[in-house]
């Protein structure tokens, strides 16, 4: 059995190497997905997420925005 659903990736998203995004998942804007993660559920805006299964580690803070201007 094979499922083919679209995925949605927001603006200014960083996705590490060897990440698997499963069908039907939405990744929010200004989000970082760590390398080797398996994204099996929706990830909200403005967070850092990683793991197998992928889970939110923390929100992106103002200090992060100053250091990495791409997240303004």
C-alpha atoms as one frame of an Amber mdcrd trajectory, in Angstrom:
protein
   0.000   0.000   0.000   1.353   3.393  -0.987   0.059   6.809   0.130   0.747
   9.892  -1.978  -0.324  13.076  -0.196   1.251  16.500  -0.756   3.563  18.067
   1.818   3.642  21.795   2.574   6.861  23.613   3.445   6.620  27.219   4.662
   8.876  30.186   3.931  12.421  30.425   5.371  12.606  26.764   6.392  15.965
  25.050   6.902  15.898  21.285   6.391  19.001  19.271   7.342  20.438  16.387
   5.333  18.781  12.964   5.238  15.425  14.255   6.492  12.339  12.198   5.610
   9.039  14.066   5.405   6.053  11.731   5.398   2.946  12.313   3.254   0.456
  14.992   4.298   2.800  16.844   6.687   2.975  20.654   6.953   6.147  22.420
   8.115   5.510  25.991   9.285   7.332  29.212   8.376  10.724  30.091   9.923
  11.391  26.548  11.120  14.554  24.441  11.347  14.399  20.660  10.909  17.507
  18.865  12.214  19.492  16.412  10.086  18.304  12.805   9.997  14.823  13.622
  11.289  11.667  11.747  10.326   8.835  14.292  10.172   5.619  12.343  10.708
   3.320  15.130  11.981   2.818  18.859  11.427   5.510  21.204  12.763   4.411
  24.741  13.834   5.942  28.098  12.827   9.112  29.432  14.431  10.571  26.344
  16.101  13.575  24.052  15.993  12.561  20.407  15.626  14.556  17.186  15.275
  14.547  13.476  15.994  12.949  10.219  14.997  10.079  10.880  15.245  10.612
  14.619  14.782   9.517  16.700  17.764   9.749  20.368  18.713  12.882  21.078
  20.745  12.351  24.794  21.342  11.004  28.024  19.885  13.278  30.316  17.885
  14.064  33.288  20.156  14.877  36.950  19.512  18.555  36.138  20.158  18.401
  33.588  17.333  16.836  36.198  15.041  19.702  38.618  15.769  22.330  35.969
  15.061  20.581  34.589  11.938  18.865  37.489  10.114  17.010  35.089   7.792
  14.425  34.598  10.603  13.162  38.207  10.754
